[in-house]
Amino acid sequence: MKMKLFSMTDAKKEGASLQDLVRQVNEWLALHPNTRIRDILQSPNGGSWMASKLFITVWYEEVS
């Protein structure tokens, strides 16, 4: 099993930053059609005192 990590800093719940992250994930999936997704996890951190960060981890297998 393999893992692909996507991340962004100063994550906004709405706006260009989040749309860019969605675009990155969708582009990666489109470029890897022989991919079987096993799990997807989201992990936000940061907040009032630190810049917001959002991580999306995709666990996958390459299939023939």
C-alpha positions as CSV (number, residue, x, y, z in Angstrom):
1,M,0.0,0.0,0.0
2,K,1.2,3.5,-0.8
3,M,0.4,6.9,0.6
4,K,0.0,10.4,-1.0
5,L,-0.1,13.5,1.2
6,F,-1.8,16.7,0.2
7,S,-1.5,19.8,2.4
8,M,-2.2,23.5,2.5
9,T,-1.4,26.3,5.0
10,D,-3.7,29.0,6.0
11,A,-6.6,26.7,5.2
12,K,-9.9,28.6,4.7
13,K,-13.2,26.8,4.8
14,E,-14.3,28.7,1.8
15,G,-12.3,30.4,-1.0
16,A,-9.5,29.8,-3.3
17,S,-7.2,27.9,-0.9
18,L,-9.6,25.1,-0.3
19,Q,-10.6,25.0,-4.0
20,D,-6.9,24.6,-4.9
21,L,-6.6,21.7,-2.6
22,V,-9.6,20.0,-4.1
23,R,-8.2,20.6,-7.6
24,Q,-4.8,19.0,-6.6
25,V,-6.5,15.9,-5.3
26,N,-8.8,15.6,-8.3
27,E,-5.8,16.2,-10.8
28,W,-3.8,13.5,-9.0
29,L,-6.6,11.0,-9.2
30,A,-7.1,11.8,-12.9
31,L,-3.4,11.1,-13.6
32,H,-3.5,7.8,-11.7
33,P,-6.5,5.9,-13.2
34,N,-5.1,2.5,-12.1
35,T,-5.4,3.5,-8.4
36,R,-7.6,1.7,-5.9
37,I,-8.3,4.1,-2.9
38,R,-8.1,2.2,0.4
39,D,-8.6,5.1,2.8
40,I,-8.7,8.9,2.9
41,L,-8.0,10.8,6.1
42,Q,-8.3,14.5,6.9
43,S,-6.3,16.2,9.6
44,P,-6.6,20.0,10.4
45,N,-4.4,21.8,12.9
46,G,-3.4,25.3,13.9
47,G,-5.9,27.9,14.8
48,S,-6.0,31.2,16.7
49,W,-2.3,31.4,17.5
50,M,-0.8,29.5,14.5
51,A,-1.5,29.4,10.8
52,S,-4.2,26.9,9.9
53,K,-3.1,23.7,8.1
54,L,-5.0,21.0,6.5
55,F,-3.7,17.6,5.5
56,I,-5.4,15.0,3.3
57,T,-3.8,11.6,3.3
58,V,-4.8,9.1,0.5
59,W,-3.9,5.4,1.1
60,Y,-4.0,3.5,-2.2
61,E,-2.8,0.6,-4.3
62,E,-1.8,0.6,-7.9
63,V,-3.8,-2.0,-9.8
64,S,-3.3,-3.3,-13.4
